[in-house]
């Protein structure tokens, strides 16, 4: 049966059958949102594909990751990105440094500290190699999720919830779920694509990138295991989800986010949300039909997404490696994090929780790498461990990975603004999570 399509001028055109919506959207949902158990490992299909590819590459995998790092460092030099702005010049330096660190680690040359488990192996094996594969593979699956009507369908249905609470379109609910079941890199890939397509304005893209692009549920398991909280997994997961989104809702109404521009990418007119009259479900279906009718052929859509995924991957890998390495050195060998922790003392000392100085330091170190607070608080009291586990996820912004990911997008959020948003998120999380933890434990 053919679907009737309504164009913006009110005329009816004969649309193509909606099999693309049903088939591609269902496959996209399966790829991103349905955990499956394969070979004793339960995770989403995109992650299974990433693990299978890495297993197939075997011992060649580090060299593939290094190749992408080298390309990511050489291209900005060839394009002379350092001439664009001071921020771009600094990023180019970090990318060159990342390439140097990558070469030293893969070819086993350089200082002994690089091969310490908390440095090279952590940054290269746990971040570089997964991201080098996960983002491009995720981009293929993204072709199924974005472009055939599902985003528009969900957008209209979720509009009454997302707009008043988070000040974002209904379709941003897809970003939130993709980040929690996939990873922040996949969430940002979706956000960047939708922003460039004129479906988010700058303010909405900033809220989504800094409020929903958190670590995946699978990584939350690692945090819970490190902090010995698996006995309280369901409590931790759901409270973490609720608190993270509550903080996003509050911070969206506070400066600097509330003062952000509402312009669309490259002066586009922007896609306005549908004013629903009558059945919301039918309005959602009409938007899905319109998009499905306008969609690109599947292989063309896949090519566009793979290209963007590869561009993002090579842009972020070298800077993640260098910034992460420097951040770890600062945390271990300088008092910088101790000094930074003082900004959270007024909040932490409001409550009768144990290990207050440790909690403040763990909160401060989250700006470098979201896993470091867990290592710092592994032997603390359970109430402190619970707060740290929530804060490290809810903070969202950290320099070892997410900040370079955001800077690689077209959203263009200044670093100072990311730091301010990080502080607001951590402060709000502590104010909410500490009293809840004290009530529970």
C-alpha positions as CSV (number, residue, x, y, z in Angstrom):
1,X,0.0,0.0,0.0
2,X,1.3,3.4,-0.8
3,X,1.4,6.2,1.7
4,X,-0.1,9.6,1.1
5,X,2.4,12.4,1.6
6,X,1.7,16.0,2.5
7,X,4.2,18.6,1.3
8,X,4.7,22.0,3.0
9,X,2.4,23.8,0.5
10,X,-0.5,21.5,1.4
11,X,-0.6,19.5,-1.8
12,X,-0.7,15.7,-1.7
13,X,1.9,13.6,-3.5
14,X,2.0,9.9,-3.8
15,X,4.7,8.6,-1.4
16,X,6.7,5.4,-1.8
17,X,5.9,2.4,0.4
18,X,7.0,2.7,4.0
19,X,9.0,-0.5,4.1
20,X,12.2,1.6,4.5
21,X,10.9,3.1,7.7
22,X,9.9,-0.3,9.1
23,X,12.9,-2.3,8.0
24,X,15.8,0.2,8.4
25,X,14.5,1.8,11.6
26,X,13.9,-1.7,13.2
27,X,17.5,-2.7,12.2
28,X,18.8,0.6,13.6
29,X,17.0,0.0,16.9
30,X,18.4,-3.5,17.1
31,X,21.9,-2.3,16.4
32,X,21.9,0.5,19.0
33,X,19.4,-0.4,21.7
34,X,18.9,-4.2,22.1
35,X,21.6,-5.9,24.2
36,X,22.3,-9.4,22.8
37,X,24.4,-12.2,24.3
38,X,27.0,-13.5,21.9
39,X,30.1,-15.6,22.7
40,X,29.4,-15.1,26.4
41,X,29.4,-11.3,26.1
42,X,26.1,-9.3,26.5
43,X,26.1,-5.9,24.8
44,X,24.6,-4.0,21.8
45,X,25.1,-5.2,18.3
46,X,27.3,-2.3,17.3
47,X,29.6,-3.2,20.2
48,X,29.6,-6.9,19.2
49,X,30.6,-5.8,15.6
50,X,33.4,-3.6,17.0
51,X,34.7,-6.5,19.2
52,X,34.5,-8.9,16.3
53,X,36.4,-6.5,14.0
54,X,39.2,-6.1,16.6
55,X,39.4,-9.8,17.1
56,X,39.7,-10.2,13.3
57,X,42.5,-7.7,13.1
58,X,44.3,-9.4,16.0
59,X,47.9,-8.1,16.4
60,X,47.4,-5.6,13.6
61,X,44.9,-3.6,15.6
62,X,47.4,-1.3,17.4
63,X,48.9,-0.5,14.0
64,X,45.5,0.4,12.6
65,X,44.8,2.7,15.5
66,X,48.2,4.3,15.2
67,X,47.7,4.8,11.4
68,X,44.5,6.7,12.2
69,X,46.3,8.7,14.9
70,X,49.0,9.7,12.5
71,X,46.5,10.7,9.8
72,X,44.7,12.7,12.4
73,X,47.9,14.6,13.3
74,X,49.1,15.1,9.7
75,X,45.8,16.4,8.1
76,X,45.5,19.5,10.4
77,X,49.1,20.4,9.5
78,X,48.4,20.0,5.8
79,X,45.2,22.1,6.1
80,X,47.1,24.6,8.2
81,X,44.4,24.5,10.9
82,X,46.8,26.3,13.2
83,X,46.2,29.5,11.3
84,X,42.4,29.5,12.1
85,X,42.5,30.4,15.8
86,X,44.4,30.0,19.0
87,X,42.3,27.1,20.0
88,X,42.9,25.3,16.7
89,X,46.6,26.0,17.0
90,X,46.7,24.4,20.5
91,X,44.7,21.4,19.3
92,X,47.2,20.9,16.4
93,X,50.0,20.8,19.0
94,X,48.1,18.3,21.1
95,X,47.5,16.1,18.0
96,X,51.2,16.1,17.1
97,X,52.1,15.2,20.6
98,X,49.5,12.4,20.5
99,X,51.1,11.0,17.4
100,X,54.5,11.0,19.1
101,X,53.1,9.2,22.1
102,X,51.3,6.7,19.9
103,X,54.4,5.9,18.0
104,X,56.4,5.5,21.2
105,X,53.8,3.2,22.8
106,X,53.2,0.9,19.8
107,X,57.0,0.5,19.0
108,X,57.9,0.2,22.7
109,X,60.3,3.2,22.9
110,X,60.3,6.0,25.3
111,X,60.1,6.6,29.1
112,X,59.1,3.8,31.4
113,X,56.1,5.7,32.7
114,X,54.4,5.4,29.3
115,X,54.2,1.7,29.8
116,X,52.8,1.9,33.3
117,X,49.3,0.2,33.4
118,X,47.6,3.5,34.3
119,X,49.1,5.4,31.3
120,X,49.9,3.9,27.9
121,X,48.0,0.6,28.3
122,X,44.9,2.4,29.8
123,X,44.9,5.2,27.2
124,X,45.8,3.2,24.1
125,X,44.3,-0.2,24.8
126,X,41.1,1.0,26.6
127,X,40.4,4.2,24.6
128,X,42.3,4.4,21.3
129,X,41.7,0.9,19.9
130,X,37.9,0.8,20.8
131,X,37.2,4.3,19.6
132,X,39.1,3.7,16.3
133,X,36.7,1.0,15.4
134,X,33.5,1.8,17.3
135,X,32.8,5.2,15.8
136,X,33.1,4.1,12.1
137,X,31.1,0.9,12.7
138,X,28.5,3.0,14.7
139,X,28.3,5.4,11.7
140,X,27.2,2.5,9.5
141,X,24.4,1.6,12.0
142,X,23.6,5.3,12.3
143,X,22.6,5.2,8.6
144,X,19.7,3.0,9.6
145,X,18.6,5.0,12.6
146,X,18.8,8.5,11.1
147,X,17.2,9.3,7.7
148,X,14.2,7.0,7.3
149,X,11.7,8.6,9.6
150,X,12.3,7.2,13.1
151,X,13.9,10.4,14.4
152,X,11.0,12.4,13.2
153,X,8.5,9.9,14.6
154,X,10.1,9.8,18.1
155,X,10.5,13.6,17.9
156,X,6.8,14.4,17.7
157,X,5.9,11.8,20.3
158,X,8.5,13.0,22.9
159,X,8.0,16.8,22.2
160,X,5.7,17.3,25.3
161,X,8.5,15.9,27.6
162,X,11.8,17.0,26.1
163,X,10.8,20.6,25.2
164,X,9.6,21.9,28.6
165,X,12.1,19.9,30.7
166,X,15.3,20.0,28.7
167,X,14.5,22.8,26.2
168,X,15.4,20.4,23.3
169,X,13.3,18.8,20.5
170,X,11.6,15.5,21.1
171,X,14.0,13.7,18.7
172,X,16.9,14.4,21.2
173,X,15.5,11.5,23.2
174,X,17.3,9.3,20.6
175,X,20.6,10.9,21.5
176,X,20.0,10.3,25.2
177,X,19.3,6.6,24.7
178,X,22.1,6.1,22.2
179,X,24.6,7.5,24.7
180,X,23.4,5.3,27.6
181,X,23.3,2.0,25.6
182,X,26.1,2.8,23.2
183,X,28.7,5.5,24.1
184,X,29.2,9.2,24.2
185,X,31.0,9.0,20.8
186,X,27.9,7.5,19.2
187,X,25.7,10.1,20.8
188,X,27.9,12.9,19.6
189,X,28.0,11.4,16.1
190,X,24.2,11.6,16.1
191,X,24.1,15.1,17.6
192,X,26.6,16.4,15.1
193,X,24.8,14.9,12.1
194,X,21.3,16.2,13.2
195,X,22.8,19.7,14.0
196,X,24.4,19.9,10.6
197,X,21.1,18.9,9.0
198,X,19.4,21.9,10.6
199,X,17.2,19.9,13.0
200,X,18.9,21.3,16.2
201,X,19.9,24.9,16.7
202,X,23.2,25.8,18.4
203,X,21.7,26.0,21.9
204,X,19.9,22.7,21.6
205,X,23.0,21.0,20.2
206,X,25.0,22.3,23.2
207,X,22.4,21.1,25.7
208,X,22.4,17.6,24.1
209,X,26.2,17.4,23.6
210,X,27.0,18.4,27.3
211,X,23.9,16.9,28.9
212,X,23.1,13.6,27.2
213,X,26.5,12.4,25.8
214,X,27.5,10.4,28.8
215,X,29.2,7.1,29.1
216,X,27.5,3.9,28.2
217,X,25.6,1.6,30.6
218,X,28.3,-1.0,29.9
219,X,31.0,1.3,31.2
220,X,28.9,2.0,34.2
221,X,29.2,-1.7,35.0
222,X,33.0,-1.2,35.1
223,X,32.6,1.7,37.5
224,X,30.3,-0.3,39.7
225,X,32.7,-3.3,39.8
226,X,35.7,-1.0,40.6
227,X,33.8,0.6,43.5
228,X,32.3,-2.7,44.7
229,X,28.7,-1.6,44.1
230,X,27.4,-4.5,41.9
231,X,25.3,-5.6,44.9
232,X,23.4,-2.3,44.4
233,X,23.5,-2.3,40.6
234,X,19.8,-1.6,39.9
235,X,19.7,1.2,42.5
236,X,22.9,2.7,41.2
237,X,21.9,2.5,37.5
238,X,18.4,4.1,37.9
239,X,19.5,6.8,40.3
240,X,22.4,7.6,38.1
241,X,20.1,7.9,35.1
242,X,17.6,10.1,37.0
243,X,20.2,12.3,38.6
244,X,22.2,12.8,35.3
245,X,19.1,13.9,33.4
246,X,17.8,16.0,36.4
247,X,21.2,17.9,36.3
248,X,20.8,18.3,32.5
249,X,17.4,19.8,33.0
250,X,18.6,22.3,35.6
251,X,21.8,23.3,33.8
252,X,19.8,23.9,30.6
253,X,18.1,26.8,32.4
254,X,21.3,28.3,33.8
255,X,24.1,30.3,32.2
256,X,26.2,29.8,30.1
257,X,23.8,27.3,28.3
258,X,20.7,29.5,28.7
259,X,22.6,32.4,27.0
260,X,23.6,30.2,24.0
261,X,22.8,31.2,20.4
262,X,19.6,29.8,18.8
263,X,21.0,30.1,15.3
264,X,21.1,27.1,13.0
265,X,24.2,25.6,11.4
266,X,25.6,27.8,8.6
267,X,22.5,30.0,8.6
268,X,20.0,27.3,7.8
269,X,16.4,28.2,8.4
270,X,16.1,25.2,10.7
271,X,13.5,22.6,11.1
272,X,10.7,23.7,13.4
273,X,8.8,21.2,15.5
274,X,5.4,20.2,14.3
275,X,2.5,22.0,16.0
276,X,0.2,19.0,16.8
277,X,-3.5,19.3,16.4
278,X,-5.5,16.1,17.1
279,X,-3.8,12.8,17.4
280,X,-0.1,13.1,18.3
281,X,0.5,9.6,17.1
282,X,-0.9,10.4,13.6
283,X,1.1,13.7,13.5
284,X,4.2,11.6,14.3
285,X,3.4,9.2,11.5
286,X,2.9,12.0,9.0
287,X,6.4,13.3,9.8
288,X,7.9,9.9,9.5
289,X,6.2,9.4,6.0
290,X,7.5,12.8,4.9
291,X,11.1,12.0,5.9
292,X,11.0,8.4,4.4
293,X,9.8,9.9,1.1
294,X,12.8,12.4,1.1
295,X,15.4,9.9,2.3
296,X,18.7,9.1,0.5
297,X,19.2,5.6,-0.9
298,X,20.7,3.3,1.8
299,X,24.2,2.9,0.4
300,X,24.5,6.7,-0.3
301,X,23.4,7.3,3.3
302,X,25.9,4.8,4.6
303,X,28.7,6.4,2.7
304,X,27.8,9.9,4.0
305,X,27.8,8.5,7.6
306,X,31.0,6.4,7.3
307,X,32.8,9.5,5.9
308,X,31.7,11.6,8.8
309,X,32.5,8.8,11.3
310,X,36.0,8.4,10.0
311,X,36.6,12.2,10.0
312,X,35.5,12.4,13.6
313,X,37.6,9.3,14.6
314,X,40.9,10.6,13.1
315,X,40.1,14.1,14.6
316,X,39.7,12.9,18.1
317,X,42.2,10.0,18.6
318,X,45.5,12.0,18.7
319,X,44.2,14.7,21.0
320,X,42.6,12.2,23.4
321,X,45.9,10.4,23.7
322,X,48.0,13.5,24.5
323,X,45.4,15.3,26.7
324,X,44.7,12.1,28.6
325,X,48.4,11.5,29.2
326,X,49.1,15.0,30.4
327,X,46.0,14.9,32.6
328,X,47.1,11.7,34.3
329,X,50.6,13.2,34.9
330,X,49.0,16.2,36.5
331,X,46.8,14.0,38.7
332,X,49.7,11.8,39.9
333,X,52.6,14.2,40.1
334,X,51.3,17.7,40.8
335,X,49.0,19.3,43.4
336,X,46.8,20.8,40.7
337,X,43.9,18.5,41.4
338,X,44.2,19.1,45.1
339,X,43.9,22.8,44.5
340,X,41.0,22.3,42.1
341,X,39.2,20.2,44.7
342,X,38.9,23.2,47.0
343,X,36.1,24.6,44.8
344,X,33.9,21.7,45.9
345,X,34.7,21.9,49.7
346,X,31.8,24.3,50.4
347,X,29.3,21.8,48.9
348,X,30.8,18.6,50.4
349,X,31.2,20.0,53.9
350,X,27.5,20.9,54.0
351,X,26.8,17.2,54.6
352,X,27.9,14.8,57.4
353,X,29.5,12.4,54.9
354,X,32.8,10.6,55.6
355,X,36.0,11.1,53.6
356,X,35.0,14.7,52.6
357,X,38.4,15.8,51.2
358,X,38.6,12.6,49.2
359,X,35.2,13.1,47.8
360,X,36.1,16.6,46.7
361,X,39.3,15.4,45.1
362,X,37.5,12.6,43.3
363,X,34.9,15.1,42.0
364,X,37.6,17.5,40.8
365,X,39.6,14.7,39.0
366,X,36.6,13.8,36.9
367,X,37.4,16.7,34.6
368,X,40.5,14.8,33.4
369,X,39.1,11.3,33.0
370,X,35.7,9.9,34.2
371,X,37.3,6.6,35.4
372,X,39.9,8.2,37.7
373,X,37.4,9.1,40.5
374,X,36.6,5.4,40.8
375,X,40.3,4.5,41.2
376,X,40.7,7.2,43.8
377,X,37.7,6.2,45.9
378,X,37.9,2.4,45.6
379,X,38.5,1.9,49.4
380,X,36.3,4.7,50.7
381,X,33.1,4.3,52.7
382,X,30.2,3.0,50.7
383,X,28.2,6.3,50.8
384,X,31.2,8.0,49.3
385,X,31.7,5.3,46.7
386,X,28.1,5.6,45.7
387,X,28.3,9.4,45.2
388,X,31.6,9.1,43.3
389,X,30.0,6.5,41.0
390,X,27.1,8.8,40.2
391,X,29.3,12.0,39.9
392,X,31.8,10.5,37.5
393,X,28.9,9.7,35.0
394,X,26.8,12.8,35.6
395,X,29.7,15.2,35.2
396,X,29.8,14.0,31.5
397,X,32.6,16.4,30.5
398,X,36.2,15.1,30.7
399,X,39.4,16.1,28.8
400,X,40.7,12.6,28.0
401,X,38.0,11.9,25.5
402,X,34.7,13.8,25.5
403,X,36.2,17.3,25.2
404,X,38.3,16.3,22.1
405,X,35.1,14.6,20.7
406,X,33.0,17.8,21.1
407,X,35.8,20.0,19.7
408,X,35.9,17.7,16.6
409,X,32.2,18.4,15.9
410,X,30.7,21.4,14.1
411,X,29.0,22.5,17.4
412,X,32.1,24.6,18.4
413,X,31.8,24.9,22.1
414,X,34.7,26.9,23.6
415,X,36.8,25.1,26.2
416,X,36.2,27.6,28.9
417,X,32.5,27.1,28.5
418,X,32.9,23.3,28.7
419,X,34.8,23.8,32.0
420,X,32.1,26.0,33.4
421,X,29.4,23.5,32.4
422,X,31.4,20.7,34.0
423,X,31.6,22.6,37.3
424,X,27.9,23.3,37.3
425,X,27.1,19.7,36.6
426,X,29.4,18.3,39.3
427,X,28.1,20.8,41.9
428,X,24.5,20.0,41.2
429,X,25.2,16.3,41.2
430,X,26.9,16.5,44.6
431,X,24.0,18.5,46.0
432,X,21.5,15.8,44.9
433,X,23.5,12.6,45.3
434,X,25.1,13.2,48.7
435,X,21.8,13.5,50.7
436,X,20.3,10.5,48.8
437,X,23.4,8.4,49.5
438,X,23.3,9.3,53.2
439,X,19.6,8.3,53.3
440,X,20.3,4.9,51.7
441,X,23.6,4.0,53.4
